[in-house]
Amino acid sequence: MPWLLLTGAIASEVAATLSLKGSATVPALYLVVVVGYVTAFMLLAAVLKRGMGIGVAYGVWSAAGVALTAVFASVIFDEAFSPLMAVGIVCIMIGVLLVESGSASHAPVAEMVDEA
């Protein structure tokens, strides 16, 4: 369930960010911007309440948001998407995977203190 909520948070944030760009020509999109960002933060908070670590949740949320926003902006707004940008997105994803892997292999600090 946390991963489904996180997916919703990512989709909401990307929709809000793309709508922010589109609102320059279609002011009605400001409503999508506000609703999208509020929804994204509410869903992200729900993910954290369900126990996902903030480093993992925020890392996945922000990395996926950056990657999807760049790809969709290229498609929707004809913005540049270069091979160098693709390499950067892959590097971000690798970094997030490393953070997630590292968080899974270490006990929380509270557990380490209790053991001492």
JOTA-V638415 format. One record per residue. PHI is phi in whole degrees, 0 to 359 (* if undefined). D_CENTER is the distance of its C-alpha to the mean C-alpha in Angstrom with 2 decimals. Layout:
# JOTA-V638415
PHI:D_CENTER
PHI:D_CENTER
This chain:
# JOTA-V638415
*:16.28
301:13.34
290:11.59
293:12.61
296:11.35
295:7.84
299:8.25
296:9.66
297:7.10
296:4.74
299:8.28
296:9.41
293:7.25
294:8.14
298:11.57
294:12.05
293:11.43
294:13.70
292:16.09
299:16.37
295:17.72
291:19.91
292:21.24
297:23.43
251:25.64
231:24.92
303:24.83
299:24.35
291:20.67
302:20.24
296:20.39
295:17.35
300:15.52
296:16.64
297:16.19
296:12.69
291:11.47
298:13.77
298:12.66
300:8.92
289:10.28
295:12.97
292:11.06
297:8.99
298:12.57
296:14.01
298:11.99
294:13.31
297:16.69
273:16.93
101:16.96
289:13.79
297:13.82
294:11.71
297:11.44
288:10.13
300:7.81
291:6.35
298:6.72
294:5.21
301:1.89
287:3.17
294:5.31
295:4.70
298:4.19
297:7.13
297:8.87
293:9.05
296:9.94
297:12.49
292:13.94
293:14.33
295:15.68
294:18.12
285:19.25
280:19.43
253:20.49
58:22.13
280:20.30
296:20.94
217:19.12
264:21.18
301:21.57
295:20.70
296:17.27
298:16.85
297:18.04
299:15.59
295:12.60
297:14.49
297:15.04
298:11.43
297:11.00
297:14.31
300:13.45
296:10.61
298:13.27
294:15.82
297:14.13
296:13.77
297:17.34
293:18.66
288:17.51
283:19.18
265:22.37
237:23.07
286:24.34
301:23.02
302:25.13
301:26.86
292:28.21
293:29.50
292:31.28
297:32.87
287:34.23
281:35.89
